Amino acid sequence: MAFSQLVQANLSTQVIGRKIEYYQILKSTNSEAWNLIYAGAQHGTVVITDHQTRGKGRGKNSWVSSPNNSLTFSVVLKPNEIPYSSLFSLSAGIAIAKTLQFFGIQSNLKWPNDILIHQKKVSGILCETKFRASNPSALVIGIGLNVNEKVEDLQTELSESSTSMSIESGMIFQRERVMAESLNFLEEYLFKSDEEIIKEWAQFCGHIGKNISFRDGKEKMRGKFIGLTNSGAAVVNINGTETEFSSPIITIEN
């Protein structure tokens, strides 16, 4: 309860985070968010846990977090309460990048929804939407953000590819304040136009104009990342031809 109160004391939002469901331990905040939606959870409800044991990532990947050091939370959104957009994950990425910037940390976005500091992952986002009669009925935005982890807190296999706000800055952060600012920026960017989102995302992107390798389905390809379409798809120049991809998993090449 104290955690939730400290978060809400720093909120400037109208709706997001005004209802917080806090758990000491959960398998997945996204899964619990869907349970709450089925039980009638209101728009803007936030689910957070100090210890997530089976966090979801894209595809079959998982999000590994350090208990009591990181932030793992999910936000319940009802499309009839906000302008529905296919760019929610981009909006969330910008919100986290802006949060890091607020605390003096510069980061880059990697398409579609990874946040990197010095090419190491500090945050990941997973958006899930469910439809009824071809119309979106509910959306959950899941966010994992490494805050106060030390190098030894990261799993050995992740220590070379992951980082935290504390590792990068040498500071310890109040997680409740970091979460509050994340929610403040998220609500702000949920109401931005698609054009504004695309423009701001490009400003934070760290690989526009760079060579990348990526998988689209099972096929591995290489090309130069050009940017995004108006719908948020990736545009990659492959042998002189610009091609759109909806969900490639990319690797930035040196």
C-alpha positions in Angstrom: 0.0 0.0 0.0 2.8 2.4 0.8 4.4 1.8 -2.6 1.1 2.6 -4.4 0.6 5.8 -2.3 4.1 7.0 -3.1 3.6 6.5 -6.8 0.2 8.3 -6.7 1.7 11.2 -4.8 3.9 11.9 -7.8 1.3 11.4 -10.5 0.1 14.2 -12.7 -2.2 11.9 -14.7 -6.0 12.2 -15.1 -6.6 8.4 -15.2 -3.5 6.2 -15.6 -2.3 4.9 -12.3 -5.2 6.3 -10.2 -6.1 2.7 -9.5 -3.1 0.5 -8.6 -3.1 -3.2 -7.9 0.1 -4.1 -6.1 1.4 -7.6 -5.5 4.5 -8.7 -3.8 4.9 -11.6 -6.2 3.3 -12.5 -9.5 4.0 -14.8 -12.4 3.2 -12.0 -15.0 1.7 -8.6 -14.6 0.3 -8.8 -18.1 -1.5 -12.0 -17.3 -2.9 -10.6 -14.1 -4.0 -7.5 -15.9 -6.1 -9.6 -18.2 -7.6 -11.4 -15.2 -8.6 -8.0 -13.8 -10.1 -6.9 -17.2 -12.3 -10.0 -17.2 -13.4 -9.1 -13.7 -14.3 -5.5 -14.8 -11.1 -3.5 -14.2 -11.4 0.1 -15.1 -9.5 2.0 -17.8 -6.1 3.1 -16.5 -5.7 0.4 -13.8 -2.0 -0.4 -13.2 -0.7 -3.8 -12.0 2.7 -3.9 -10.4 4.7 -6.5 -8.6 8.0 -6.5 -6.7 8.9 -9.9 -8.0 7.8 -11.2 -11.4 8.7 -14.8 -11.9 7.5 -15.5 -15.5 7.6 -12.1 -17.3 6.5 -12.1 -20.9 8.6 -10.9 -23.8 8.0 -10.9 -27.6 7.3 -14.2 -29.1 8.5 -17.0 -26.8 11.0 -14.7 -25.0 10.7 -13.9 -21.3 11.6 -10.7 -19.3 13.9 -11.4 -16.4 13.8 -8.9 -13.6 15.6 -8.5 -10.3 13.2 -8.6 -7.3 12.8 -5.2 -5.5 15.3 -3.5 -7.8 13.4 -3.2 -11.1 9.9 -2.1 -12.1 7.6 -4.6 -13.7 4.1 -3.3 -14.3 1.2 -3.4 -16.8 -1.4 -0.8 -17.7 -5.0 -1.6 -18.6 -6.4 0.5 -21.4 -9.9 0.6 -22.9 -9.8 1.7 -26.5 -13.1 3.6 -26.2 -11.5 5.8 -23.6 -8.6 7.0 -25.7 -7.8 7.5 -29.4 -7.1 4.0 -30.7 -3.8 3.7 -32.5 -1.6 0.9 -33.7 1.4 2.8 -32.3 0.8 2.1 -28.6 4.1 0.2 -28.2 6.0 3.1 -29.8 4.2 5.6 -27.5 5.2 3.5 -24.5 8.8 3.3 -25.7 9.0 7.1 -26.0 7.5 7.4 -22.5 10.2 5.3 -21.0 12.9 7.1 -23.0 11.5 10.5 -21.8 11.4 9.1 -18.2 15.1 8.2 -18.4 15.8 11.6 -19.8 13.9 13.2 -16.9 16.3 11.5 -14.5 19.4 12.5 -16.5 20.0 9.4 -18.5 20.1 9.3 -22.3 18.8 6.3 -24.1 18.0 5.0 -27.6 15.0 3.2 -29.0 15.4 0.0 -31.0 12.5 -1.0 -33.2 9.9 -1.9 -32.1 10.0 -1.6 -28.4 13.4 -2.0 -26.7 15.1 0.8 -24.8 18.9 0.7 -24.9 21.7 2.6 -23.1 25.0 2.2 -24.7 23.6 -0.6 -26.8 22.5 -2.5 -23.6 18.9 -3.2 -22.9 17.4 -1.3 -19.9 13.7 -1.8 -20.7 11.3 -3.8 -22.7 7.7 -3.4 -23.6 5.0 -5.9 -24.5 1.6 -4.8 -25.8 -1.3 -7.2 -26.0 -4.6 -6.5 -27.6 -7.8 -8.6 -27.7 -10.6 -8.1 -30.1 -14.3 -8.5 -30.1 -16.1 -8.6 -33.5 -12.9 -7.3 -35.2 -12.9 -4.3 -32.8 -10.3 -3.9 -30.0 -12.0 -4.5 -26.7 -9.0 -4.0 -24.4 -5.3 -3.4 -24.4 -2.5 -4.2 -21.9 0.9 -2.5 -22.0 3.5 -4.4 -20.1 6.7 -2.6 -19.1 9.9 -3.9 -17.6 12.5 -1.4 -16.5 15.8 -2.1 -14.8 16.2 0.6 -12.1 18.6 -0.2 -9.2 20.2 -3.5 -10.3 24.0 -3.8 -9.9 26.0 -5.9 -12.4 25.9 -8.9 -10.1 22.1 -8.7 -9.9 21.8 -9.4 -13.6 21.9 -13.0 -14.7 25.3 -14.1 -16.1 24.0 -14.6 -19.6 22.4 -11.1 -19.5 25.2 -9.1 -18.0 26.8 -8.4 -21.3 23.5 -7.3 -23.0 21.6 -5.7 -20.2 22.0 -2.7 -17.9 20.1 -0.6 -15.4 19.6 3.1 -14.6 21.8 2.6 -11.5 24.7 0.9 -13.4 24.7 3.7 -16.0 24.4 6.6 -13.6 26.1 5.4 -10.4 22.9 6.5 -8.5 20.2 4.8 -6.6 16.6 5.8 -7.6 13.3 5.8 -5.8 11.4 3.3 -7.8 8.0 4.8 -6.9 9.1 8.2 -8.4 10.5 6.5 -11.5 7.2 4.6 -12.0 5.1 7.8 -11.5 7.1 9.7 -14.2 6.7 6.7 -16.5 2.9 6.8 -16.1 2.9 10.6 -16.5 4.7 10.4 -19.8 2.7 7.4 -20.9 -0.6 9.1 -20.5 0.7 12.2 -22.3 1.9 10.2 -25.3 -1.2 8.1 -25.6 -3.0 11.3 -26.7 -0.3 12.4 -29.2 -1.1 12.1 -32.9 0.4 9.2 -34.9 2.5 11.8 -36.8 3.9 13.2 -33.6 4.7 9.7 -32.3 6.5 8.7 -35.5 8.5 11.9 -35.4 9.5 11.6 -31.7 10.3 7.9 -32.0 12.7 8.7 -34.8 14.4 11.3 -32.7 15.2 8.6 -30.0 15.9 5.8 -32.5 19.6 4.8 -32.4 19.8 2.9 -35.7 18.2 5.0 -38.4 20.6 4.9 -41.4 22.6 2.1 -39.9 23.1 -1.4 -41.3 21.1 -4.1 -39.5 20.5 -7.8 -39.7 17.1 -9.1 -38.9 14.7 -12.0 -39.0 11.3 -11.7 -40.5 9.7 -15.0 -39.7 12.4 -17.7 -40.3 14.3 -15.7 -43.0 17.4 -13.8 -42.0 18.2 -10.7 -44.0 20.5 -7.6 -43.9 19.9 -4.0 -44.9 19.9 -0.4 -43.9 17.2 0.8 -41.5 15.5 3.8 -43.1 12.7 4.6 -40.6 9.0 4.0 -40.1 5.9 4.2 -42.1 2.9 6.2 -40.9 1.5 2.9 -39.5 4.7 2.2 -37.5 6.1 -0.5 -39.8 9.9 -0.7 -40.3 11.3 0.4 -43.6 14.5 -1.4 -44.6 16.6 -0.8 -47.7 17.7 -4.2 -49.1 20.0 -4.0 -52.1 18.5 -0.7 -53.2 14.9 -1.6 -52.6 12.9 -0.1 -49.7 10.7 -2.8 -48.1 8.3 -2.6 -45.2 8.3 -5.1 -42.4 5.7 -5.4 -39.6 7.7 -7.1 -36.9 11.3 -8.0 -37.7 13.6 -8.9 -34.8 16.7 -6.8 -35.6 20.3 -6.7 -34.6 22.3 -3.5 -35.0 25.6 -4.0 -36.8 28.7 -2.0 -36.1 
